[in-house]
Amino acid sequence: MNFDYSETQNMIAQSIRDFAEQHIRPNIMEWDESQHFPVDLFKKLGEMGFMGVLVPEELGGSGLGYHEYITIVEEISKVDPSIGLSVAAHNSLCTNHILTFGNEEQKKKWIPKLATAEHIGAWGLTEHNTGSDAGGMNTTAVKDGDHWIVNGAKNFITHAKSGDIAVVIVRTGEKGDSKGMTAFVFEKGMPGFTSGKKENKLGMRASETAELIFDNCRIPDANRLGEVGDGFVQAMKVLDGGRISIGALSLGIAKGAYEAALKYSKDRHQFGQPISSFQGIAFKLADMATEIEASELLLHKAAFLKNNHRKMTVAGAMGKMYSSEVCVRVSNEAVQIHGGYGYTKDYPVEKFYRDSKLCTIGEGTTEIQKLVISRNLLKE
């Protein structure tokens, strides 16, 4: 085992830190309060190779692995989790779905533009009436010659308005049938394919979340990913890797909140000494640091398995579940350490606290992760 970051990881981490300080930190609260999705920022990230992290170089990507990917999402999220979330959704959901299940023609058509962020990617599974129960979806596709007619809507979709490409799973069979769903690639401008209500969110406000609407949308069969009926199985495999993404996002939030709390505890004096000298505060910091370390180890184990094409469903679910719960606890304690100041927007922990909660919900709730883990354990 080697617990050291590689030279590449260290270089990437420094590059992202420099980029975030220059282009993200000065705008954090403005973007948050206006719910502005900074498309131009993602174009810059694309130029640096951070929007096609896992894409092979021959398709215009960086050709990196999951250890480097965790580093990128984590470092961005230490500054602004909203931006980390969008980077994660673009890379691991939309782009990775096409990369994993598209044919050569489809990959050549869509991946290079996604890898450079010339096109922003979205991914749609959730609907208004379905969250964890994806098999109950009502969005349908009916075959019509060499096209499909799609009707319905998807909800809570990252980049639904600004995205140029959306991979969407729709029902082509019976409701509740895991073989009754199929994935298609929708392109902005297709007749009948539009976006709807943008959500007014508690946190992650600079990451765009809205509806995708399909009104008799005609989509060519050539835009179908894989076989008819494979959509749900594809989605579950994509989410396996996506859980590493949300784990990395959670890790970044936890580290950002912890570092802010550590600094504050050394600077803030009460009763003639820094509050870090009091055991009540010092023990909080010890718990926070330990849980962050455990999160990081779980995630990089999952990344190791993923890089080596080994089964990582349980490791990914454990990493996502633990890291997301840790980031909520650490953010909560960071606010507590700041006292009254932690409840104001003058300090960063208030935003980490708001942003953290999504991590226990998005890409499979904590409860769903426990279901995934327990079912796999009981198979053994």
Summary of the structure (lengths in Angstrom):
residues: 380
radius of gyration: 20.8
end to end distance: 25.9
largest distance: 79.3
contacts: 1379
relative contact order: 0.12
helix: 58%
strand: 16%
